[in-house]
Amino acid sequence: MPLQVKTGEIDRDNNPVRDPETIATFEDRSAAEAFIQGKIAEFDHNGFVPDGHQAGWWGRNDRDRFEKFHFWIEGDGSKEAASPAVDVPEPIRDKQYRGLP
């Protein structure tokens, strides 16, 4: 299963700005990570969270400094269809989450 790079935005009240979308597909994880790092470089870089419910790459939106964008990778990179990997982050849907400091 190919790796899909997905993105979503969260506003200052942690509501999704739009539905998450797939922006690229890759066969290997290093290419997907390089793509994400290139996209993050277009904005203020805020960092990478390696695991947990906040896992993925985060940055600030240049239109509104309180809006946050998030990139994550779905899929396991194998040629066989498989269930998503355990460490694949989901978009944050927790209403109590107030964002990264």
C-alpha positions as a Markdown table, in Angstrom:
| # | Residue | x | y | z |
|---|---|---|---|---|
| 1 | Met | 0.0 | 0.0 | 0.0 |
| 2 | Pro | 1.5 | 3.4 | -0.9 |
| 3 | Leu | 2.1 | 6.1 | 1.6 |
| 4 | Gln | -0.3 | 9.0 | 1.5 |
| 5 | Val | 0.7 | 12.4 | 2.7 |
| 6 | Lys | -2.4 | 14.2 | 4.1 |
| 7 | Thr | -2.9 | 17.7 | 5.4 |
| 8 | Gly | -5.5 | 19.6 | 7.4 |
| 9 | Glu | -5.9 | 22.9 | 9.1 |
| 10 | Ile | -7.2 | 23.9 | 12.5 |
| 11 | Asp | -8.4 | 27.4 | 13.5 |
| 12 | Arg | -7.7 | 29.2 | 16.7 |
| 13 | Asp | -10.6 | 27.4 | 18.4 |
| 14 | Asn | -9.3 | 24.0 | 17.2 |
| 15 | Asn | -12.1 | 23.5 | 14.7 |
| 16 | Pro | -11.2 | 22.0 | 11.3 |
| 17 | Val | -10.9 | 24.7 | 8.7 |
| 18 | Arg | -11.6 | 22.1 | 6.0 |
| 19 | Asp | -11.7 | 18.3 | 5.6 |
| 20 | Pro | -8.3 | 16.6 | 5.6 |
| 21 | Glu | -7.0 | 16.0 | 2.0 |
| 22 | Thr | -4.4 | 13.7 | 0.4 |
| 23 | Ile | -1.8 | 15.9 | -1.3 |
| 24 | Ala | 0.7 | 13.4 | -2.4 |
| 25 | Thr | 1.4 | 9.6 | -2.6 |
| 26 | Phe | 4.9 | 8.0 | -2.3 |
| 27 | Glu | 6.3 | 4.5 | -2.2 |
| 28 | Asp | 8.9 | 5.2 | 0.5 |
| 29 | Arg | 8.7 | 7.0 | 3.8 |
| 30 | Ser | 11.9 | 9.1 | 3.4 |
| 31 | Ala | 10.5 | 10.7 | 0.2 |
| 32 | Ala | 7.2 | 11.4 | 1.9 |
| 33 | Glu | 9.0 | 13.0 | 4.9 |
| 34 | Ala | 11.2 | 15.1 | 2.6 |
| 35 | Phe | 8.1 | 16.3 | 0.8 |
| 36 | Ile | 6.5 | 17.3 | 4.1 |
| 37 | Gln | 9.6 | 19.1 | 5.2 |
| 38 | Gly | 9.6 | 21.1 | 2.0 |
| 39 | Lys | 5.9 | 22.1 | 2.5 |
| 40 | Ile | 6.6 | 23.1 | 6.2 |
| 41 | Ala | 9.6 | 25.2 | 5.0 |
| 42 | Glu | 7.1 | 27.4 | 3.1 |
| 43 | Phe | 5.6 | 28.5 | 6.5 |
| 44 | Asp | 7.0 | 29.2 | 10.0 |
| 45 | His | 8.5 | 25.9 | 11.1 |
| 46 | Asn | 7.0 | 24.8 | 14.4 |
| 47 | Gly | 8.3 | 21.2 | 14.5 |
| 48 | Phe | 7.8 | 17.5 | 14.4 |
| 49 | Val | 5.9 | 15.6 | 17.1 |
| 50 | Pro | 7.1 | 11.9 | 16.9 |
| 51 | Asp | 4.2 | 10.1 | 18.5 |
| 52 | Gly | 1.0 | 10.3 | 20.5 |
| 53 | His | -2.3 | 12.0 | 19.5 |
| 54 | Gln | -0.4 | 15.0 | 18.2 |
| 55 | Ala | 2.0 | 13.1 | 16.0 |
| 56 | Gly | 3.0 | 14.6 | 12.7 |
| 57 | Trp | 4.5 | 17.9 | 11.4 |
| 58 | Trp | 3.1 | 21.2 | 12.6 |
| 59 | Gly | 3.5 | 24.7 | 11.6 |
| 60 | Arg | 1.7 | 28.1 | 11.7 |
| 61 | Asn | -0.5 | 29.3 | 8.9 |
| 62 | Asp | 0.7 | 32.5 | 7.4 |
| 63 | Arg | -2.8 | 33.9 | 6.9 |
| 64 | Asp | -3.6 | 33.8 | 10.6 |
| 65 | Arg | -0.9 | 33.1 | 13.2 |
| 66 | Phe | -3.4 | 31.2 | 15.3 |
| 67 | Glu | -4.4 | 28.8 | 12.6 |
| 68 | Lys | -2.3 | 25.6 | 12.5 |
| 69 | Phe | -1.6 | 23.2 | 9.7 |
| 70 | His | -0.8 | 19.6 | 10.2 |
| 71 | Phe | 0.8 | 17.0 | 7.8 |
| 72 | Trp | 0.8 | 13.2 | 8.5 |
| 73 | Ile | 1.6 | 10.0 | 6.6 |
| 74 | Glu | -0.9 | 7.2 | 6.2 |
| 75 | Gly | -0.2 | 3.7 | 5.0 |
| 76 | Asp | 2.7 | 1.3 | 5.7 |
| 77 | Gly | 4.6 | 1.5 | 2.4 |
| 78 | Ser | 4.2 | -2.2 | 1.6 |
| 79 | Lys | 3.0 | -3.4 | -1.7 |
| 80 | Glu | 0.3 | -5.5 | 0.0 |
| 81 | Ala | -2.9 | -4.1 | 1.3 |
| 82 | Ala | -2.8 | -3.9 | 5.1 |
| 83 | Ser | -4.4 | -2.1 | 8.0 |
| 84 | Pro | -2.9 | 1.3 | 8.9 |
| 85 | Ala | 0.2 | 1.2 | 11.0 |
| 86 | Val | -0.2 | 1.7 | 14.7 |
| 87 | Asp | 1.8 | 4.9 | 14.8 |
| 88 | Val | -0.1 | 6.6 | 12.0 |
| 89 | Pro | -1.5 | 9.8 | 13.5 |
| 90 | Glu | -5.1 | 10.8 | 13.1 |
| 91 | Pro | -6.2 | 14.4 | 12.7 |
| 92 | Ile | -6.9 | 15.9 | 16.1 |
| 93 | Arg | -10.6 | 15.9 | 16.9 |
| 94 | Asp | -10.3 | 16.5 | 20.7 |
| 95 | Lys | -12.4 | 19.6 | 21.5 |
| 96 | Gln | -10.2 | 20.3 | 24.6 |
| 97 | Tyr | -6.9 | 20.4 | 22.7 |
| 98 | Arg | -5.6 | 23.9 | 22.6 |
| 99 | Gly | -2.7 | 23.5 | 20.2 |
| 100 | Leu | 1.0 | 23.5 | 20.6 |
| 101 | Pro | 2.6 | 26.2 | 22.7 |
